[in-house]
Amino acid sequence: MTMKGWVQILVLWVLFLGAMSGCTGPGKKAKRAQRDPLVFQVTPAAFSGSDDADIRSLKAVLKSHIQYWKQQDEGVLRFGESHSIGTRDYLRSLQKIQWVLEKEGISELLSYLSNNFVFLSVKEVGVPAGSAFFTSYFEPLLDDRFWQPLYETPRDMVVVDMEAWAQAFPRWSVWQNRSTEKKSASAVLRGRLISDTEGQLPRILPYWSREEIDAQGVMHKNAQILAYLDPIDSFFLQIQGSGALKFKDGKVLRVGYAAQNGHPYTAIGKFMFSVIPRSKMSLQAIEEYLRRLPAGERQSFLNRNASYVFFRKLKGRGETYMGTEVVDGRTIATDTSYYPKGTLAWISIPGVEVSGQSISRFVMDQDTGGAIRGAGRVDLFWGQGEEAKKAAGGVKHKGELFYLFPQSALGTVAPMPTQSSAGN
């Protein structure tokens, strides 16, 4: 039997054991797929004021997504089971919005949207319409002058496409349409193939954890090194997902997410409440505390987040989950299980001071993140550099999130795809 054949058999046994043990997916949160279907409620559009961000950035994000949807095949954007719209119809809606903004300006656009669109938000019992908790992320600008390697995708990594297995074997349909990691639209497992033991069958093992990679140095033969960073900078770069590295000769290298080691993301801040009060917890507070620790104790804290991100070189700005570039103040990251990507939304965040007023603007849902889970979590991309870092680190606010949906498409719900039930 070929190596590929043995790998397929091994993977099938992994799936079989998982099913027999009652496992429905990676981690307890995978049970969400068995809950009641999401329902989005309709709220009439009622804009209380103008967009507070640079209108040029709104034009830029509209342009990039119009180009994106032009290149895609016809599909359906689903807002739970209650509302859906064909991607071609949605493209035409974005084009109309772009035309009004370019020809008439923001004031006329607000009027046009109020008359032709509604707000959609997840309907949850006891939760106000559109309620969400906002944080913010950014692109760091880092110096290449330290000792911890920043790695490209490892050469020994293998990916098991769980969705493909679910389609081939009905009993594994519980894995269908799952997103199991930050940038994957479907369920995948990442591991390493061990095949160098004579007389034994190849094995697939979980990929190395953060502790094994950073503290035990297991990667020196498995991946190309892009740069050398400060350990804390490297840790937060992995959380942000993209950034720019400045070398001693003045050259700048942009890097973005390439792959992840398959381990679940853990926020290390929750282990620091004894030294950082909840009310003062922020990126800056966590970094300041870590930098005061001895190297060994600091690494122990970092190791609590076993998730590890690998990078690739970028030609331009950081790339989102969709492959489009991030846009300062306009890109948001949400849970792909709840919200369709490439859709226009409106956010309001009281209490975040930007140019003397709270945030109230149009945004494009383009991204996702390991810590962004659930219908009530939103991450706003702030920008690049130290100022963006300071601003983003202080965003921990309740606000509102609504998706713009054409009135003309109300009531045109496309049928959900049929799936085989588990165990058949």
KEDREN-412029 format. One record per residue: residue number from 0; y, z, x of N, C-alpha, C in turn. Coordinates in steps of 0.001 Angstrom, whole numbers, plus 500000, padded with zeros to 6 digits. Example, Ala and Ser with C-alpha at 12.3 -4.5 7.8 and 13.67 -1.06 7.14 Angstrom:
BEGIN
volo	ny	nz	nx	cay	caz	cax	cy	cz	cx
0	494310	507800	513190	495500	507800	512300	496700	507800	513200
1	497750	507080	512850	498940	507140	513670	500030	507870	512900
This chain:
BEGIN
volo	ny	nz	nx	cay	caz	cax	cy	cz	cx
0	498796	500000	500851	500000	500000	500000	501240	500000	500876
1	502270	499312	500429	503510	499231	501190	504294	500532	501092
2	505280	500687	502012	506160	501851	501983	506864	501955	500644
3	507347	500818	500126	508053	500815	498841	507150	501339	497734
4	505870	500967	497791	504944	501424	496768	504748	502921	496793
5	504617	503467	498015	504462	504920	498130	505698	505649	497630
6	506875	505107	497936	508110	505739	497473	508150	505790	495951
7	507738	504682	495310	507754	504647	493848	506808	505686	493254
8	505623	505829	493867	504673	506825	493384	505233	508233	493542
9	505850	508499	494693	506423	509824	494947	507515	510155	493946
10	508372	509179	493690	509454	509403	492733	508897	509684	491350
11	507867	508946	490951	507269	509149	489637	506719	510560	489507
12	506118	511083	490580	505613	512455	490547	506757	513454	490446
13	507865	513177	491122	509036	514057	491004	509499	514116	489558
14	509585	512962	488910	510012	512909	487515	509007	513615	486611
15	507717	513411	486875	506674	514032	486064	506745	515546	486136
16	506885	516089	487336	506954	517538	487502	508193	518100	486837
17	509299	517342	486938	510530	517801	486289	510369	517870	484788
18	509703	516868	484204	509521	516855	482759	508576	517960	482309
19	507482	518203	483064	506516	519217	482695	507094	520617	482759
20	508105	520825	483632	508705	522154	483773	509840	522367	482785
21	510062	521389	481884	511113	521520	480889	512468	521125	481398
22	512520	520499	482566	513805	520106	483148	514363	518909	482395
23	515629	519011	481983	516260	517891	481294	517243	517170	482180
24	517359	517539	483412	518322	516914	484306	518745	517875	485374
25	519635	517461	486275	520058	518276	487398	520997	519386	486950
26	520461	520601	486790	521331	521732	486459	521376	521985	484965
27	521872	523168	484606	521908	523589	483213	522813	522715	482372
28	523874	522173	482954	524837	521400	482182	524256	520103	481648
29	523087	519682	482189	522484	518434	481730	522067	518520	480266
30	521933	519743	479712	521545	519897	478313	522619	519413	477356
31	523820	519123	477844	524909	518674	476993	524526	517443	476182
32	523646	516576	476744	523288	515339	476061	522538	515603	474755
33	521981	516819	474577	521232	517126	473376	522116	517775	472309
34	523390	518025	472606	524281	518628	471641	524713	517601	470592
35	525432	518099	469581	525939	517201	468556	526852	516156	469177
36	526870	514934	468618	527729	513870	469156	529203	514272	469098
37	529962	513804	470053	531394	514084	470080	532102	513320	468971
38	533092	513968	468382	533908	513335	467361	535367	513425	467790
39	536045	512289	467772	537462	512255	468111	538283	512220	466824
40	539281	513072	466746	540144	513101	465575	541398	512268	465822
41	541965	511770	464744	543147	510915	464811	544398	511748	464545
42	545369	511600	465418	546673	512238	465247	547732	511157	465345
43	548636	511031	464376	549687	510006	464486	550502	510171	465758
44	550840	509066	466402	551644	509117	467622	553045	509613	467284
45	553520	510630	468001	554858	511184	467758	555443	511616	469090
46	556071	510678	469774	556602	510968	471094	557939	511705	470970
47	557999	512889	471562	559194	513715	471435	560263	513367	472463
48	559906	512594	473467	560881	512269	474495	560394	511123	475346
49	561192	510698	476274	560826	509563	477120	559865	509990	478220
50	559270	509004	478834	558365	509216	479955	559158	509761	481135
51	558693	510874	481746	559484	511539	482782	559218	511033	484196
52	558278	510092	484348	557947	509583	485684	558627	508230	485924
53	558522	507751	487164	559104	506465	487534	558447	505351	486721
54	559241	504596	485978	558700	503545	485124	557999	502464	485945
55	558425	502297	487195	557762	501301	488040	556289	501637	488235
56	555964	502928	488302	554564	503313	488469	553764	503043	487199
57	554412	503166	486033	553734	502824	484780	553459	501329	484733
58	554429	500524	485146	554224	499080	485192	553090	498726	486155
59	553036	499446	487281	552011	499157	488287	550614	499480	487770
60	550471	500621	487093	549144	501015	486623	548700	500133	485454
61	549632	499698	484622	549283	498754	483555	548824	497421	484146
62	549566	496938	485139	549228	495652	485760	547837	495691	486387
63	547530	496758	487116	546240	496844	487800	545086	496893	486804
64	545288	497556	485658	544194	497659	484708	544060	496443	483817
65	545128	495746	483615	545016	494462	482931	544196	493502	483791
66	544474	493502	485094	543686	492677	486003	542231	493118	486028
67	542017	494426	485988	540646	494954	485998	539875	494471	484779
68	540453	494620	483576	539733	494254	482364	539541	492752	482243
69	540442	491970	482830	540259	490517	482832	539009	490111	483600
70	538634	490887	484594	537500	490555	485453	536168	491081	484933
71	536222	491849	483837	534997	492456	483311	534425	491635	482163
72	533117	491717	481998	532474	491104	480845	532820	491886	479582
73	532662	491237	478440	532936	491909	477172	532034	493134	477020
74	532647	494241	476625	531918	495486	476419	532580	496306	475329
75	532216	497582	475258	532751	498467	474241	533225	499760	474896
76	534427	500186	474560	534951	501474	474981	534710	502463	473854
77	533959	503510	474138	533575	504462	473105	534310	505785	473272
78	534863	506253	472177	535445	507587	472123	534519	508411	471226
79	533448	508939	471836	532426	509612	471065	531748	508640	470119
80	531263	509167	468990	530639	508307	467976	531623	507904	466895
81	532840	508435	466966	533773	508238	465858	534656	507008	466009
82	534938	506569	467235	535843	505443	467430	535391	504608	468631
83	535552	503306	468503	535248	502412	469610	536073	501146	469461
84	536207	500428	470573	536972	499190	470570	536408	498271	471640
85	536352	496989	471347	535887	496016	472333	536856	495940	473504
86	536329	495725	474697	537188	495701	475876	538191	494554	475838
87	537832	493438	475219	538783	492320	475116	539937	492683	474186
88	539626	493375	473088	540682	493823	472186	541574	494850	472876
89	540950	495710	473667	541739	496715	474377	542628	496059	475436
90	542090	495043	476100	542883	494287	477067	544127	493709	476408
91	543953	493112	475225	545102	492534	474531	546123	493605	474143
92	545655	494793	473832	546569	495894	473518	547385	496281	474745
93	546724	496372	475904	547442	496688	477143	548448	495589	477485
94	548066	494350	477267	548979	493237	477554	550221	493306	476668
95	550035	493677	475414	551175	493808	474518	552083	494954	474958
96	551480	496067	475346	552259	497208	475850	553052	496789	477082
97	552396	496060	477985	553067	495592	479191	554247	494697	478841
98	554058	493799	477880	555117	492858	477491	556319	493609	476926
99	556077	494568	476036	557183	495337	475445	557923	496118	476516
100	557184	496742	477432	557822	497524	478489	558672	496642	479393
101	558156	495476	479762	558878	494576	480670	560111	493967	479995
102	559981	493594	478742	561063	492877	478058	562068	493804	477391
103	561595	494930	476849	562453	495776	476024	562773	497136	476648
104	561932	497609	477561	562188	498905	478193	561423	500040	477535
105	561558	501231	478112	560749	502380	477698	561082	502846	476283
106	562349	502803	475892	562724	503277	474553	562056	502450	473466
107	562099	501133	473616	561451	500273	472633	559935	500417	472672
108	559413	500695	473867	557968	500895	473981	557532	502115	473174
109	558304	503205	473265	557961	504408	472510	557946	504122	471015
110	558913	503352	470557	558974	502990	469146	557789	502113	468759
111	557457	501146	469604	556339	500240	469340	555028	501025	469251
112	554808	501952	470176	553580	502731	470177	553485	503620	468946
113	554587	504224	468559	554585	505092	467379	554205	504329	466116
114	554541	503054	466060	554277	502245	464869	552930	501535	464895
115	552325	501423	466069	551120	500599	466188	549910	501315	466775
116	550081	502549	467241	548980	503286	467852	548869	504680	467246
117	547681	505271	467403	547468	506671	467058	546959	507389	468301
118	547000	508710	468246	546415	509534	469300	544981	509875	468924
119	544098	509864	469905	542738	510360	469739	542530	511558	470645
120	541889	512585	470124	541528	513741	470940	540206	514296	470444
121	539481	514968	471337	538189	515524	470956	538378	516614	469913
122	537607	516514	468845	537679	517505	467773	536731	518650	468087
123	537297	519812	468359	536506	520992	468665	536942	522143	467764
124	535975	522892	467275	536256	523993	466362	537073	525071	467070
125	538171	525460	466464	538987	526536	467001	539871	526168	468159
126	539926	524871	468508	540731	524417	469644	541813	523468	469130
127	543076	523681	469475	544146	522780	469025	543908	521351	469484
128	544373	520390	468698	544201	518979	469038	544796	518681	470409
129	544004	518002	471241	544491	517573	472544	544540	518648	473608
130	544110	519857	473296	544211	520959	474249	543377	520692	475500
131	543961	520930	476678	543269	520694	477949	543845	521599	479024
132	543047	521817	480054	543503	522580	481222	543686	521612	482384
133	544883	521614	482960	545244	520649	483991	545259	521273	485378
134	544696	520531	486312	544896	520787	487736	545405	519476	488343
135	545568	519454	489662	546098	518251	490295	545442	518034	491646
136	545335	516780	492053	544782	516455	493362	545700	515492	494093
137	545411	515234	495368	546329	514481	496213	545566	513815	497353
138	546255	512986	498113	545696	512382	499328	546293	513076	500544
139	545478	513789	501312	546013	514430	502518	546275	513420	503627
140	547237	513743	504482	547510	512996	505706	547148	513919	506861
141	546064	513606	507565	545475	514532	508527	545501	513978	509945
142	545513	514894	510909	545470	514519	512319	544033	514459	512804
143	543717	513421	513591	542410	513303	514241	542534	513950	515629
144	542368	515262	515690	542557	515944	516973	541691	517197	517090
145	540677	517292	516248	539858	518488	516257	538412	518136	516585
146	537456	518887	516099	536093	518762	516603	535027	518487	515534
147	535361	518625	514250	534329	518434	513232	534255	516976	512808
148	533089	516353	512898	532973	514927	512563	533186	514653	511074
149	533777	513499	510799	533863	512966	509447	532918	511771	509413
150	531917	511824	508549	530810	510877	508613	530920	509743	507591
151	530376	508587	508001	530111	507513	507058	528806	507815	506332
152	528415	506942	505392	527169	507139	504653	525990	507180	505615
153	525138	508190	505517	524009	508316	506448	523023	507160	506339
154	522444	506817	507467	521475	505717	507509	520141	506099	506876
155	519835	507391	506818	518528	507813	506306	518573	508218	504833
156	519695	507982	504167	519811	508366	502767	519157	507332	501860
157	518414	507809	500868	517833	506939	499854	518357	507384	498488
158	518454	506429	497563	518965	506704	496228	517901	506325	495207
159	517584	507255	494321	516648	507004	493229	517468	506786	491963
160	517365	505593	491377	518097	505244	490164	517326	505763	488955
161	517740	506925	488463	517017	507566	487372	517128	506774	486066
162	518252	506094	485872	518427	505309	484656	517429	504151	484612
163	517196	503541	485775	516223	502452	485831	514818	502963	485497
164	514481	504156	485983	513184	504738	485661	513107	505057	484175
165	514225	505536	483608	514238	505865	482181	514031	504621	481327
166	514578	503494	481772	514423	502250	481029	512992	501709	481147
167	512370	501944	482294	511016	501438	482511	509951	502314	481846
168	510223	503624	481781	509253	504571	481240	509925	505398	480141
169	509605	505145	478873	510286	505806	477748	510314	507322	477840
170	509286	507938	478431	509268	509397	478481	510398	509971	479332
171	510994	509122	480168	512085	509605	481019	513462	509275	480416
172	513505	508918	479130	514771	508526	478510	515779	509672	478466
173	515316	510900	478716	516240	512031	478765	517276	511838	479875
174	516958	510983	480854	517889	510724	481961	518861	509589	481638
175	518632	508904	480532	519448	507733	480221	520919	508117	480044
176	521781	507288	480609	523236	507444	480432	523772	508783	480921
177	523188	509333	481957	523695	510573	482538	524504	510252	483793
178	525547	511027	484002	526286	510966	485263	525970	512244	486017
179	525303	512112	487152	524827	513296	487862	525648	513635	489092
180	526623	512812	489420	527470	513131	490563	528829	512484	490408
181	529711	512771	491335	531132	512465	491201	531430	511009	490870
182	530876	510073	491593	531269	508675	491437	530180	507795	490850
183	529143	508386	490315	528051	507588	489770	528165	507510	488261
184	528112	506292	487724	528193	506105	486280	526877	506446	485597
185	525799	506518	486349	524489	506813	485778	523799	507883	486615
186	522630	508261	486191	521895	509316	486869	521230	508790	488140
187	521508	509436	489247	520861	509101	490502	520464	510395	491210
188	519449	510299	492022	519074	511373	492928	519216	510864	494351
189	519811	511660	495202	519958	511277	496610	519066	512158	497465
190	518389	511525	498405	517502	512277	499280	517331	511573	500605
191	516404	512064	501390	516093	511428	502679	514599	511172	502746
192	514255	510036	503279	512858	509614	503353	512272	510039	504688
193	511217	510839	504639	510528	511300	505838	509239	510513	505986
194	509161	509692	507020	507989	508822	507155	507487	508740	508589
195	507845	509726	509419	507499	509622	510845	506326	510512	511242
196	505611	511067	510261	504456	511904	510573	503173	511094	510427
197	502503	510893	511515	501306	510056	511509	500213	510668	510644
198	499608	509839	509824	498508	510285	508992	498933	510901	507676
199	500242	511017	507424	500719	511598	506175	501534	510576	505394
200	501506	510718	504093	502291	509828	503248	503780	510133	503406
201	504623	509129	503243	506075	509374	503287	506484	510358	502194
202	507508	511125	502484	508015	512116	501535	509507	511898	501309
203	509957	512204	500098	511381	512230	499800	511808	513674	499643
204	512727	514100	500476	513233	515469	500432	514702	515465	500017
205	515197	516584	499475	516629	516663	499179	517448	516402	500441
206	518636	515789	500254	519435	515530	501443	519994	516843	501976
207	520414	516791	503242	520908	517988	503917	522093	518595	503158
208	522182	519920	503173	523288	520639	502547	524461	520737	503515
209	525575	521264	503028	526748	521456	503898	526398	522338	505103
210	525688	523403	504865	525334	524298	505970	524516	523565	507020
211	523568	522768	506591	522723	522038	507543	523514	520977	508291
212	524453	520335	507605	525236	519265	508233	526266	519822	509207
213	527066	520804	508759	528168	521301	509582	527753	522396	510549
214	526873	523296	510106	526528	524448	510944	525326	524191	511844
215	524422	523296	511409	523209	523067	512179	523179	521726	512894
216	524183	520869	512632	524313	519621	513373	523177	518646	513203
217	522698	518447	511970	521535	517581	511746	521903	516106	511642
218	523203	515793	511682	523627	514425	511375	523865	513547	512604
219	523763	514068	513789	524219	513319	514960	523494	511989	515162
220	522301	511833	514639	521563	510575	514776	521547	509767	513477
221	522120	510309	512421	521939	509710	511110	523156	508999	510539
222	524341	509198	511131	525540	508609	510528	526601	508327	511581
223	527372	507272	511352	528495	506922	512200	529640	507905	511956
224	530353	508272	513028	531484	509191	512919	532781	508388	512821
225	533578	508671	511790	534857	507987	511586	535989	508642	512364
226	535968	509972	512445	537042	510716	513101	536577	512152	513294
227	537419	512943	513972	537155	514370	514147	538313	515160	513547
228	537983	516086	512651	539002	516802	511912	538878	518307	512080
229	539922	518989	511680	539871	520430	511517	538870	520737	510402
230	537987	521742	510542	536952	522006	509541	537497	522253	508137
231	538615	522967	508027	539183	523238	506706	539777	521965	506115
232	540445	521179	506955	540976	519891	506482	539849	518991	505994
233	538729	518983	506726	537590	518158	506340	537040	518604	504993
234	536955	519904	504795	536436	520452	503546	537285	520014	502360
235	538602	520138	502472	539472	519788	501356	539596	518268	501183
236	539447	517507	502262	539427	516051	502130	538246	515624	501273
237	537118	516284	501434	535943	515959	500626	536174	516269	499153
238	536929	517302	498872	537246	517642	497484	538198	516603	496886
239	539201	516192	497670	540180	515223	497173	539581	513828	497040
240	538672	513473	497944	537974	512193	497819	538551	511041	498607
241	539801	511149	499064	540399	510099	499886	541563	510692	500660
242	541978	509991	501707	543090	510471	502518	543392	509520	503646
243	544346	509893	504471	544739	509086	505622	544627	509930	506884
244	544096	509337	507940	543893	510032	509205	544805	509432	510265
245	545587	510265	510904	546528	509812	511911	545989	510123	513303
246	545828	509072	514116	545266	509233	515453	546377	509480	516484
247	545963	509860	517671	546914	510207	518721	547800	509032	519124
248	547272	507814	518996	548046	506629	519364	548976	506156	518247
249	549034	506922	517152	549921	506574	516050	549274	505744	514957
250	548085	505221	515189	547404	504421	514171	546946	505312	513017
251	546916	504725	511834	546511	505460	510638	545293	504780	510017
252	544277	505563	509728	543059	505066	509080	542943	505697	507696
253	542854	504860	506678	542646	505354	505320	541146	505400	505033
254	540715	506500	504449	539300	506663	504128	539149	507060	502667
255	538025	506681	502084	537750	507011	500693	536284	507332	500499
256	535985	507868	499347	534630	508283	498994	533639	507131	499151
257	532494	507433	499785	531430	506447	499919	530130	506919	499272
258	529800	508198	499475	528550	508743	498927	528624	510267	498968
259	527650	510874	498327	527581	512328	498264	526149	512749	498501
260	525937	513969	498975	524592	514381	499385	523684	514803	498236
261	524177	514779	497012	523323	515088	495872	523284	516541	495474
262	523920	517414	496248	523965	518828	495893	525106	519080	494908
263	524963	520012	493981	526022	520269	492989	527265	520866	493645
264	528416	520527	493077	529689	521055	493559	529868	522504	493111
265	530301	523356	494033	530600	524749	493726	532003	525069	494207
266	532846	525579	493326	534211	525965	493697	534164	527295	494440
267	534592	527308	495701	534484	528532	496500	535527	529569	496115
268	536565	529144	495371	537602	530096	494977	537057	531253	494156
269	535986	531024	493390	535452	532084	492535	534821	533220	493340
270	534584	532984	494629	534044	534031	495487	535155	534824	496183
271	536404	534501	495876	537544	535126	496564	538405	536004	495664
272	537929	536265	494434	538773	537028	493507	539039	538449	493997
273	538209	538956	494890	538433	540307	495419	539598	540339	496404
274	539977	539176	496933	541074	539128	497909	542255	538280	497421
275	542011	537412	496449	543081	536591	495856	543044	536790	494343
276	544048	537411	493749	544059	537588	492291	543988	536240	491574
277	543400	536223	490401	543271	534993	489631	544626	534329	489391
278	545638	535149	489144	546961	534608	488840	547594	533908	490037
279	547106	534211	491237	547672	533621	492449	546713	532654	493132
280	545597	532370	492482	544611	531461	493071	545154	530039	493087
281	545155	529422	494266	545606	528049	494424	544982	527477	495684
282	545133	526168	495861	544630	525537	497076	545247	526174	498301
283	546561	526423	498251	547255	527009	499402	546751	528415	499699
284	546519	529197	498641	546044	530571	498848	544647	530587	499455
285	543780	529674	498980	542424	529590	499530	542468	529173	500990
286	543277	528148	501300	543373	527676	502686	543925	528764	503601
287	544963	529453	503133	545567	530515	503953	544558	531612	504258
288	543760	531976	503266	542746	533007	503482	541671	532522	504463
289	541200	531283	504284	540167	530753	505173	540632	530710	506623
290	541885	530382	506833	542390	530264	508207	542536	531625	508896
291	542514	532684	508134	542596	534019	508743	541224	534541	509144
292	540170	533881	508677	538818	534378	508928	538289	533928	510288
293	537422	534727	510915	536698	534262	512099	535857	533036	511750
294	535592	532193	512729	534922	530911	512491	533609	531065	511726
295	532782	532036	512107	531487	532205	511452	531607	532610	510001
296	532511	533555	509716	532709	534005	508338	533307	532896	507487
297	534217	532117	508083	534815	530994	507370	533754	529958	507003
298	532884	529633	507937	531841	528649	507663	530903	529126	506562
299	530653	530427	506519	529792	530974	505471	530404	530750	504093
300	531736	530896	504004	532418	530625	502741	532289	529158	502361
301	532540	528273	503328	532470	526840	503053	531065	526420	502648
302	530059	527049	503244	528677	526684	502958	528274	526962	501513
303	529025	527813	500827	528693	528124	499427	528840	526890	498547
304	529639	525932	498996	529695	524638	498313	528788	523684	499088
305	527550	523573	498642	526558	522760	499362	526854	521268	499269
306	527675	520867	498299	528013	519457	498129	528771	518935	499357
307	528435	517709	499766	529046	517118	500964	529343	515647	500687
308	530536	515195	501066	530976	513831	500789	531047	513021	502077
309	530596	511777	501998	530670	510840	503112	531707	509769	502780
310	532306	509172	503800	533477	508324	503609	533268	506910	504150
311	534180	506042	503752	534233	504676	504271	535693	504304	504515
312	535910	503290	505314	537260	502837	505619	537844	502085	504420
313	539128	502289	504168	539825	501597	503100	540937	500726	503676
314	541220	499643	502987	542319	498780	503408	543645	499212	502791
315	543578	499861	501626	544800	500279	500948	544741	501739	500554
316	545364	502057	499408	545369	503418	498898	543961	503853	498518
317	543845	505152	498232	542567	505678	497794	542085	504980	496536
318	540789	504835	496397	540216	504149	495253	539668	505144	494244
319	539819	504812	492994	539336	505645	491912	537881	505342	491604
320	537357	506050	490647	536001	505824	490139	535805	504380	489702
321	536864	503749	489179	536792	502374	488683	536913	501335	489785
322	537327	501771	490985	537549	500824	492066	538986	500382	492183
323	539844	500784	491238	541269	500500	491326	541948	501543	492208
324	543150	501227	492679	543860	502173	493539	544509	503278	492712
325	544569	504470	493301	545270	505570	492648	546759	505245	492550
326	547399	505768	491523	548836	505584	491327	549457	506969	491175
327	550428	507276	492037	551046	508601	492045	551560	508987	490665
328	551138	510156	490200	551629	510679	488936	551108	509993	487697
329	550270	508961	487849	549762	508201	486699	548242	508238	486576
330	547538	508460	487643	546082	508486	487606	545602	509868	487174
331	544678	509903	486223	544027	511169	485897	542522	511020	486068
332	541869	512155	486326	540417	512233	486430	539903	513102	485293
333	538871	512616	484596	538250	513366	483507	536744	513225	483607
334	536056	513925	482741	534601	513874	482680	534179	512560	482013
335	533402	511762	482718	532965	510467	482182	532073	510613	480963
336	531497	511797	480755	530647	512012	479584	531453	512066	478298
337	532754	512292	478429	533596	512448	477250	534570	511287	477048
338	535162	510794	478132	536272	509855	478004	535966	508531	478707
339	536259	507402	478047	536033	506101	478677	537093	505811	479738
340	536673	505241	480838	537593	504935	481934	538366	503644	481643
341	539540	503553	482288	540371	502379	482110	541168	502408	480831
342	541407	503610	480293	542120	503751	479023	543437	504495	479219
343	544398	504131	478401	545743	504705	478491	545820	505998	477689
344	546433	507011	478275	546556	508310	477623	547980	508830	477774
345	548239	509928	477105	549551	510582	477179	549312	512065	477395
346	550026	512653	478352	549844	514072	478659	551165	514814	478525
347	551057	516076	478218	552211	516963	478173	551775	518294	478785
348	552501	518731	479826	552152	519986	480497	553395	520861	480580
349	553571	521788	479656	554723	522689	479719	554633	523608	480933
350	555770	523901	481519	555810	524879	482592	555676	524328	483988
351	555338	523042	484132	555287	522424	485459	556633	521751	485697
352	557412	522299	486611	558761	521798	486801	558775	520569	487703
353	559188	519448	487167	559367	518212	487923	560737	517663	487559
354	561648	517694	488507	563015	517230	488265	563647	517959	487074
355	563373	519253	486963	564013	520061	485946	563391	520013	484574
356	562236	519357	484412	561610	519299	483094	560097	519357	483216
357	559446	519729	482134	557993	519768	482117	557438	518345	482117
358	556174	518207	482515	555550	516886	482586	555263	516354	481185
359	555646	515108	480946	555396	514420	479688	555400	512935	479991
360	554217	512330	480041	554158	510938	480501	552868	510226	480100
361	552904	508905	480271	551714	508092	480103	550918	508110	481394
362	549597	508139	481249	548702	508137	482398	547534	507201	482111
363	546816	506827	483163	545630	505990	483003	544413	506782	483478
364	543402	506850	482623	542171	507539	482982	541350	506621	483888
365	541368	506933	485184	540738	506064	486175	539670	506750	487007
366	539658	508071	487007	538891	508771	488030	538046	509882	487427
367	537242	510514	488272	536453	511671	487890	536317	512568	489106
368	535661	513703	488963	535540	514626	490082	534426	515627	489851
369	533895	516171	490958	532786	517107	490867	533113	518360	490079
370	534376	518788	490104	534780	520005	489401	535355	519716	488023
371	535468	518448	487655	536089	518080	486380	534987	517856	485360
372	534661	518919	484642	533560	518889	483696	534011	519424	482346
373	533659	518713	481291	533980	519133	479945	535169	518379	479372
374	535314	518448	478049	536377	517715	477374	537746	518304	477637
375	537799	519550	478077	539082	520209	478265	539569	520286	479687
376	539073	519421	480575	539485	519453	481990	540094	518125	482392
377	541269	518201	483017	541980	517004	483465	542560	517272	484853
378	542445	516294	485745	543010	516368	487089	544037	515249	487234
379	545267	515590	487551	546350	514620	487696	546573	514319	489175
380	546536	513030	489531	546792	512662	490925	548284	512718	491202
381	548680	513499	492241	550089	513718	492497	550688	512731	493492
382	549947	512462	494590	550493	511576	495619	549872	511873	496964
383	550574	511515	498022	550042	511668	499382	550946	512537	500232
384	550329	513282	501145	551088	514023	502137	551297	515491	501801
385	552078	516149	502635	552259	517596	502538	552986	518019	501275
386	554016	517266	500873	554739	517629	499656	553841	517511	498426
387	553035	516467	498398	552091	516303	497289	551073	517435	497287
388	550665	517852	498459	549712	518963	498571	550301	520240	497983
389	551551	520520	498326	552201	521730	497820	552314	521696	496296
390	552718	520547	495774	552887	520426	494328	551545	520493	493607
391	550568	519742	494113	549267	519683	493455	548577	521040	493463
392	548732	521779	494544	548058	523068	494665	548531	524101	493666
393	549696	523889	493090	550245	524859	492159	550043	524520	490703
394	549353	523419	490401	549149	523013	489012	547880	523682	488475
395	548069	524616	487569	546966	525301	486867	547500	525643	485477
396	547654	524666	484640	548379	524853	483388	547616	524280	482194
397	547806	524928	481060	547314	524379	479809	548305	523334	479310
398	547784	522276	478734	548646	521217	478221	547932	520422	477159
399	548376	519192	476962	547818	518334	475933	547419	516985	476520
400	546304	516458	476031	545789	515149	476442	545422	514351	475195
401	546057	513190	475042	545761	512297	473925	545534	510884	474457
402	544602	510175	473816	544327	508783	474181	544951	507860	473149
403	545620	506806	473628	546251	505857	472720	545211	504869	472204
404	545183	504714	470899	544183	503859	470264	544876	502983	469227
405	544666	501659	469264	545350	500761	468327	544991	501064	466871
406	545999	501151	466027	545746	501379	464607	544881	500281	464002
407	545045	499062	464496	544291	497923	463947	542799	498049	464180
408	542380	498900	465143	540953	499046	465456	540327	500259	464788
409	541098	501026	464014	540542	502188	463336	539458	501767	462354
410	538360	502496	462375	537281	502215	461430	536318	501146	461879
411	536509	500611	463095	535606	499567	463593	534698	500153	464656
412	533809	501037	464240	532920	501714	465177	531710	500850	465466
413	531522	500536	466739	530354	499743	467125	529105	500615	467085
414	527953	500053	466744	526722	500856	466687	526348	501381	468059
415	525821	502612	468084	525367	503197	469339	524072	502516	469759
416	523849	502329	471072	522591	501730	471535	521413	502626	471208
417	520304	502018	470811	519115	502803	470507	518411	503187	471791
418	517836	504406	471768	517108	504894	472927	515798	505483	472447
419	514774	505374	473282	513501	505994	472959	513621	507500	473147
420	513000	508268	472301	513062	509720	472444	512137	510167	473549
421	512486	511299	474178	511687	511822	475292	510280	512143	474823
422	509335	511818	475685	507962	512150	475399	507165	511045	474731
423	507861	509986	474287	507140	508857	473653	506453	508002	474697
